[in-house]
Amino acid sequence: MKLPRDLSGQELAKALTRLGYAQTRSHIRLTAQLGGEHHVTVPDHNPMRPRTLAKILSEVAKHHKLGRDELLELLFR
């Protein structure tokens, strides 16, 4: 599955709530408790740069022990 090219920071933050993340700061800082505490900061840009999006999703996938395509399916199906 290809990375979305027109995704905003708010849209990514909303999608990450599917994995238990919740906004904990005003700069779209999300925290998940699943699999141990994990923090991710999402820039509120519309759209986000593909490289930035890829890096954030890579960190999330690694924490949840998921492949890239698995994570994209969970978040954007």
SULMOVEN-V254717 format. One record per residue. OMEGA is omega as a letter, one per 30 degrees, with the letter a starting at -180 (NA if undefined). Layout:
# SULMOVEN-V254717
OMEGA, OMEGA
This chain:
# SULMOVEN-V254717
a, l, l, a, a, a, l, l, l, l, l, l, l, a, a, l, l, l, l, l, l, a, a, l, a, a, a, l, a, l, l, l, a, l, a, a, l, l, l, l, a, l, a, l, l, f, l, l, a, a, l, l, a, a, l, a, l, l, a, l, l, a, a, l, l, l, a, a, l, a, l, l, l, a, a, l, NA
